[in-house]
Every structure is written in structure tokens, then in C-alpha cells.
């Protein structure tokens, strides 16, 4: 991708403003606000997974190499993801992230709060996050990168996303009578839902397609992971679960199955930012799989049926029942203390068990078990923290510093 000097970009922005008397787009304005940091960005591209302009940028700040991925539409910046190499001293990583946040034009109302929170990051290897008005910030350290992700909530655009590759909604096929808003079969093929759908995905041994019924929801429909290739191939994007979208078992909250986007053009503008029933043709064992665990992940083949909008706030599925077994409360507390590196003077403020979709309403559930332990602890020597663990397995999901006050 050909680089564009930020100095040249700012000159173009100023010229455009003086001749057309219109402000720069939010993405261009954000990049221009980093002028003094010496960030260089490529030309914006539009495509999956989020179907909005995206800039890939690079810089060396305080001697540290950094990559920055910016996504924005006409309304605002949707996300900025900054990465420095794994093994970077936490204080050095925190300093360059603070530089980036201090100078950004985006998320202006929460800028000071974000900068202060970044400065308190202690190098934890688990993901830590904070919520602010209209968005969320997270820092995660893994064997490859230390990543800062600042995103708006909800992530999906307030305006309709453009249609990908000019595709349009498919014409519904002949189907049976509707059951709770969804066809029970299409052209004689059963539409699988709930446990039947999950079993079909788990048991699939080849790429034979099957029909999956559920609901699209207006909250974060598609999300990208931060540690993605700079120029991923079309084949990789088709099966990339980091760019997956959610198929829910009911219109409001519920349990979700994440689906890779498949070929370009399958996700259309009328599937973004809405709540509506849908039947998807899915398959597993895609020949384009290029990473561990990909074979058993569902991939979109086509949209077989798309129902009406207007399902906001409707709850059809019975409230899920908490599993009869799981790790004990004492085990959950011990695991939480270990994951968040709580000091010895920490005390437990609260322990609760909630559905993931209720505990984390603006994020994707990160494991199949829909129930989570929510443990909050306080310490006089450091920030409070909220830790989320899988209810049955105790698997770490994420932590938030400081813990919410409510």
C-alpha cells in the first residue's frame, strides 16, 4: 500500500477546507491531529469486515515502532487500534499510547479519562478495559503485540452501511409457515436453530451446507481483531473469525453463534444496524482455512431468507437456565485474584453469576458457555478490578480496571 505523508495529507485537508468550506471527514481529521507525532498512513480502503474506510498507519514514537489501524465513517471514528511489539517495557508502551490518545481528535469528550486510564496500566498480560460515554478502551498484551483498542459503542454505524460490492438482498425462497418469525424449512430443507444448530456445526465433517435460523442484532454486528495482517488476502478474510458477525437465538440478547463472512458481497447494507430474522446457509471445513481451529467454524455460503425489521426489544427464547455444575465460588475468586494479579491486601466487593450477553451487552461473547462469574475486588494499594470468568470452566474472559461503580 502506498504511503501518504501526514504533512501532505494535512496540506490537502487545508486546501479542501478553504475551497469547499467543508470540514474533513472524521478519519482524516483524526490522522491530521497526529501530525506532530510523525504518523504516515496509506490510502483508505473500504471492504469487509466492517465495510467502512480504513487507514493503516505507521510511526516511530519515542523510539518505538508502532502500527495504527483507524476505521471511520461519515459520522465518527469507529475504532483506532495501536500496536507495539510484544516485550516492550510496559511503561514505554503506556507512554506512546498516552501520546497517541492525548493528541487524537476522536473521542474528545473522554480524551482525558482515556489518557489517565492508559497511564495506570501496569503491564498485565490479560486484557483490561474501561467503558466511557459512547465507547470502550482496552489494552491487551499477548506473545505478538501490546495492543490499545479504543472503539465507539455501538460499533455499527448510525447510518446504513454501503452495500458491499453492489450486492443486494436476495429474493426469499419458497418457505414453510413461520415459527416465531422464522421459517421452519426452505425448499424442504430444515432450518436449524438453538441446540440443533450448534450440534450440526460441531458434528459437521465436510463442507456440506446447512440452513441456520436466528436474528441479526443492531449492536456490534461485525468486529475485527486488532492483530490482523496489514494486507490480508480475500481468502483469509472469507474465513476470518476475527471479522465474524453474530447470529443470535432471539431478537434481544440471547445466545450467539459467530459466523465468518464468506465471499465478498454476501453481507449487504440491509443486514447492518438492524434487528431482523434471517436464515443463512452455512458450511464448515472451508477449503480456504489457513489457521488452527478454522475448519469447524461456520462460514456464510449465502443468505437464504431475510425477514422484516421491527423486532427491537422482543424476547422469544426462554431465559436460559444456569448450568447445574460449574467451578465453585471459592475457585472463581482464587482464579480471578490470580488473573488480575491482585495484591495481598485485596478484598472481595461482590460476586455474581450473569449471562454474558447481560454482563457484556456491547461485546461479543468469547466462549460457548453463556454464563460468567463476575468478581469485583478492591485494594488500597491499586485500582479496583472486575474479572469475568466462564461459569462452568473458569476460563478467563477479561478484566476491567477500575471496576464499574454500579
Secondary structure, 3 states (H helix, E strand, C coil): CCEECHHHHHHHHHHHHHHHCCCCCHHHHHHHHCHHHCCEEECCECCCCCCCCEEEEEEEECCEEEEEEEEECCCCEEEEEEEEECCCCHHHHHHHHHHHHHCCCCCHHHHHHHHHHHHCCCCCCCCEEEEECCEEEEEEECCCEEEEEEEECCCCCCCCCCCHHHCCCCCCCCECCEECCEECEECCEEEECHHHHHHHHHHCCCCCCEEEEEEECCCCCECCCCCCCCCCCHHHHHHCHHHCEEEECCCCCCCEEEEECCCCCCCCHHHCCCCEEEEEEEECCCCCCCCCCCCCCCEEEEEEEEEEECCCCCCCCCCCCCCCCCCCHHHHHHHHHHHCCCCCCCEEEEEEEEEHHHHCCCCCCCCCCCEEEEEEEEECCEEEEEEEEECCCCCEEEEEECCCCC
